[in-house]
Amino acid sequence: MSRPGRPARARPILAFALGAGAWFGVRTALASAPVRALGRVAPRWRTPLLLLPPDATRRPPRRGGLAAVLPRLLPPGLGVPTMFDDPGAGVRVGGYLYDPPTRNRPSGAVLWLHGGGMITGGPWMSHGVANRLARELGVLVIAIDYRLAPEHPFPAALDDAMTALCWLHDHAEELGLDPARIAVGGESAGGGLAAVLAQRAHDEGVPLAFQVLIYPMLDDRTVLADPAGRGELVWTPAQNRIAWTWFLGHPPGRAEPRPYAAASRREDLTGLAPAWIGVGDLDLFHDEDVAYAHRLEQSGVPAELVVEPGMPHAADMLPVPGARAFTRAWTAALARALRA
């Protein structure tokens, strides 16, 4: 006895329709721009994870969601919650202090600034880097929770970073630090913030030994330029436009009179701290980073530039073969700069 259901002749038609739909979907996915871009990534940097970037323009609530949960999921480390303040300026910024028990005093120190386009993220993103630097280099590391746009546009993040840098100098003796061996570093937006912090530190007479700029976000005018096929993975031109607009408080344009709004807009780079700059040639920030490195050198500032072929933005944060050598390169440069 047969059960009621679809007529037998309808089943082949349904199977064909499902198969055709699946084939069309796969064909469309393989022809998409991100998948084509992944094919241009060098094998040492290639991973399907590059196709699944978080959209920084749809970030979780600042004090809830993932921003509140992720810090609790991190493995234990050296990080101790700390408040960094500047009583004179009335600015207080939270963050973490990483002090390895084997540190020889006086030692160097590193202020590390997280990425996220100036609009997302937090110091928990720097937990792994800060722990590693503290242990491997035997230095004190701090990672701060600087304020983010659009709630806090420029210059809030820079003011927070400057407060933390001055805090390191003001407490150098009690922390066992050599004030002449304090460096700043960061990746992406954190690298851009480190670059303008180096400029402001120079102008205000605050000593800075070195700056590590990892594919830094330096120039808002990149929004106005042809991306030339770059920025198809992880950090796109559309995300860059939104981030700069929120950070500056207005859409990027040809003119931006405020000093320190974007590192590349500064005309005189003489006297800045020596720098290490690394970027991939598929990164949206490639041209602005290479140009800034060359301008530093032309201004008499020692600047080591590393351009990774076939590397998209932030690929070193993923489990790929190229990450270890890239990380070793900038870590070695930082170690040399902070050596007694």
C-alpha positions in Angstrom: 0.0 0.0 0.0 1.5 3.3 -1.1 1.5 6.4 1.2 0.2 9.7 -0.1 2.8 12.2 -1.2 4.2 14.0 -4.2 3.6 12.3 -7.6 6.6 10.1 -8.6 7.1 12.2 -11.7 7.6 15.4 -9.6 10.6 14.0 -7.7 13.1 14.2 -10.6 12.0 17.8 -11.3 12.5 18.7 -7.6 15.9 17.0 -7.5 16.9 18.8 -10.7 15.8 22.2 -9.3 17.7 21.6 -6.0 20.8 20.5 -7.9 20.7 23.4 -10.3 20.2 25.8 -7.4 23.1 24.4 -5.5 25.4 24.5 -8.6 24.4 28.1 -9.2 25.1 29.0 -5.6 28.5 27.4 -5.6 29.3 29.0 -9.0 28.2 32.4 -7.8 30.3 32.1 -4.6 33.4 31.1 -6.5 33.0 34.0 -8.8 32.6 36.5 -5.9 35.2 39.3 -5.4 36.4 38.1 -2.0 37.0 34.5 -3.3 38.9 35.9 -6.3 40.9 38.1 -4.0 41.7 35.0 -1.9 43.3 33.5 -5.0 45.7 36.4 -5.1 46.9 35.8 -1.5 50.3 34.2 -1.3 50.1 30.6 0.0 52.0 31.5 3.2 49.2 33.9 4.0 46.2 32.1 2.6 43.3 30.8 4.8 39.5 30.6 4.3 39.3 32.7 7.5 40.2 35.7 5.5 36.7 35.4 3.9 35.0 35.7 7.3 36.1 39.1 8.7 34.0 40.8 11.4 32.3 43.9 10.2 33.7 46.7 12.4 30.9 49.0 11.2 28.4 46.8 13.0 30.2 46.4 16.3 28.7 45.2 19.5 27.6 47.6 22.2 30.6 49.2 23.8 30.0 47.8 27.3 28.0 44.7 26.4 27.8 41.7 24.1 31.2 40.4 22.8 33.1 43.4 24.3 32.1 42.2 27.8 32.3 38.4 27.2 35.6 38.0 25.3 37.9 39.4 28.0 36.6 36.7 30.4 37.4 33.9 27.9 41.1 34.9 27.5 43.7 32.6 29.0 45.3 33.7 32.3 48.4 35.9 31.9 50.3 38.8 33.4 47.7 41.4 32.8 46.6 43.4 35.9 43.7 45.9 35.5 45.1 49.4 36.0 44.0 53.0 35.8 46.4 55.4 34.0 45.8 59.0 34.8 47.1 62.5 34.3 45.8 64.6 37.2 47.0 67.8 35.5 44.9 67.1 32.4 42.0 65.5 34.3 42.2 62.4 32.0 41.9 58.8 33.3 42.1 55.7 31.1 41.7 52.1 32.0 43.8 49.2 30.7 46.1 46.4 31.7 49.7 46.3 33.1 51.9 43.3 32.2 55.0 43.0 34.5 57.0 39.8 34.1 58.4 38.5 37.4 61.9 38.0 35.9 62.2 41.6 34.7 65.6 43.2 35.4 65.3 46.8 36.6 65.6 49.3 35.3 64.0 48.0 32.1 62.3 49.3 29.0 58.6 49.6 28.6 56.0 49.3 25.7 52.7 51.1 25.3 50.6 48.9 23.0 47.5 50.2 21.2 44.9 47.8 19.8 43.4 47.9 16.3 39.8 48.2 15.2 39.6 51.2 13.0 39.3 53.6 16.0 35.7 52.4 16.2 35.8 49.0 17.8 37.9 46.6 20.0 39.6 46.9 23.3 42.8 46.1 25.2 41.7 42.4 25.4 42.7 42.3 21.7 46.3 43.0 22.8 46.4 40.3 25.6 48.5 37.8 23.6 50.9 40.4 22.2 51.4 42.1 25.6 52.0 38.8 27.5 54.5 37.7 24.8 56.4 40.9 24.7 56.6 41.2 28.5 58.0 37.6 28.8 60.3 37.5 25.8 61.8 41.0 26.1 61.7 41.3 29.8 59.9 44.7 29.7 56.9 46.3 31.2 53.9 46.5 28.8 50.7 48.4 29.2 47.6 48.1 26.9 44.9 50.7 27.2 41.2 51.0 26.7 41.3 54.2 24.7 38.0 55.9 23.8 36.3 55.0 20.5 34.4 56.8 17.8 31.7 57.7 17.0 30.8 58.4 20.6 34.3 59.8 21.2 35.8 61.3 18.0 39.3 62.8 17.6 41.2 63.7 19.7 39.8 61.5 22.5 41.9 58.4 21.6 45.1 60.4 21.2 44.5 62.1 24.6 44.1 58.7 26.2 47.3 57.4 24.6 49.2 60.5 25.6 48.0 60.1 29.2 49.2 56.6 29.3 52.6 57.5 27.9 53.0 60.4 30.4 52.0 58.0 33.2 54.8 55.7 32.3 57.3 58.5 32.5 55.8 60.0 35.7 56.0 56.6 37.4 59.3 55.4 35.9 61.3 55.4 39.1 58.8 53.4 41.2 58.1 51.0 38.3 61.8 50.4 37.7 61.9 51.8 34.2 64.5 53.5 32.1 62.7 56.6 30.7 65.0 56.5 27.7 63.7 53.0 26.7 60.0 53.5 26.3 58.4 52.5 23.0 55.0 52.6 21.5 53.4 50.1 19.1 50.2 48.9 17.6 48.5 47.3 14.6 46.2 48.8 12.1 44.3 51.7 13.8 46.6 51.2 16.8 49.6 51.6 14.6 48.1 54.9 13.2 47.4 56.1 16.8 51.0 55.1 17.7 52.3 57.2 14.8 50.5 60.4 15.9 51.4 59.7 19.5 55.1 59.7 18.4 54.5 63.1 16.7 52.8 64.6 19.7 55.4 63.2 22.1 58.1 64.8 20.1 56.4 68.2 20.0 55.7 68.1 23.8 59.2 66.9 24.7 58.2 63.5 26.0 61.0 61.0 25.3 60.1 58.0 23.0 62.7 55.4 22.0 60.9 53.6 19.2 57.6 53.1 17.3 56.3 49.8 15.9 53.7 50.5 13.2 52.1 47.3 12.0 50.1 47.9 8.8 49.2 51.3 10.3 46.1 53.4 9.5 47.8 56.6 8.7 46.0 58.7 6.0 42.3 59.6 5.8 42.9 60.6 2.1 43.1 57.0 1.1 39.3 57.1 1.2 39.5 59.5 -1.7 41.9 57.4 -3.8 41.5 54.5 -6.1 42.2 51.3 -4.1 43.8 49.7 -7.1 42.5 46.3 -6.2 43.7 46.4 -2.6 41.5 46.1 0.4 39.3 43.3 -0.9 39.8 41.2 2.3 39.4 42.0 6.0 39.5 45.8 5.8 37.7 47.3 2.8 37.4 50.8 1.4 33.8 50.9 2.6 34.8 50.1 6.2 37.7 52.6 5.9 35.4 55.4 4.8 33.0 54.8 7.7 35.8 54.5 10.3 37.5 57.7 9.2 34.2 59.6 9.0 33.3 58.5 12.6 36.8 59.2 13.9 37.2 62.6 12.4 33.6 63.6 13.0 33.1 64.5 9.3 33.7 62.8 5.9 37.4 62.8 4.9 38.3 65.6 2.5 41.3 67.2 0.9 41.9 69.5 3.9 42.1 68.6 7.6 43.6 71.5 9.6 43.8 69.8 13.0 47.3 68.5 13.9 47.6 64.8 14.7 44.2 63.9 13.1 46.1 61.7 10.6 49.8 60.9 10.8 50.4 61.2 7.1 49.2 64.8 7.0 52.1 66.0 9.1 54.6 67.8 6.8 57.7 67.9 9.1 58.8 64.4 10.3 62.3 65.3 11.5 63.2 64.3 15.0 60.6 61.6 15.4 61.4 58.3 17.1 62.9 55.5 14.9 60.3 53.3 13.4 59.6 49.8 12.1 56.7 49.7 9.5 55.3 46.4 8.1 52.5 46.0 5.6 51.3 43.5 2.9 51.1 44.5 -0.7 47.4 43.5 -0.8 46.6 45.7 2.2 44.4 48.8 1.6 47.0 50.7 3.7 50.0 49.7 1.5 50.6 52.9 -0.3 50.2 55.2 2.7 52.5 53.0 4.8 55.2 52.8 2.2 55.0 56.6 1.5 55.3 57.4 5.3 58.3 55.1 5.7 60.1 56.8 2.8 59.3 60.2 4.2 60.7 59.3 7.6 63.9 58.2 6.0 64.1 61.4 3.9 63.6 63.3 7.1 66.6 61.6 8.7 64.5 59.2 10.9 65.7 55.6 10.9 62.8 53.6 9.5 62.8 49.9 8.6 60.1 49.0 6.0 58.9 45.4 5.5 56.5 44.8 2.6 55.1 41.3 2.5 54.1 40.0 -1.0 50.6 38.6 -1.2 49.6 39.5 2.4 46.2 41.1 3.1 45.4 43.2 6.1 45.9 41.6 9.5 46.7 38.1 8.1 49.4 37.7 10.6 46.7 37.4 13.3 45.5 34.2 11.7 47.1 30.7 11.9 49.1 31.0 8.7 52.7 30.0 7.9 53.8 33.6 7.2 52.8 35.0 10.6 55.7 33.7 12.7 58.5 35.3 10.5 56.6 38.6 10.3 56.1 38.7 14.0 59.7 37.8 14.7 60.9 40.7 12.4 59.1 43.5 14.3 59.8 41.9 17.7 63.5 41.7 17.0 63.5 45.4 15.9 61.7 46.3 19.2 64.1 44.3 21.2 67.1 46.0 19.7 65.6 49.4 20.4 64.9 48.6 24.0 68.2 46.9 24.7 70.1 48.5 27.6 
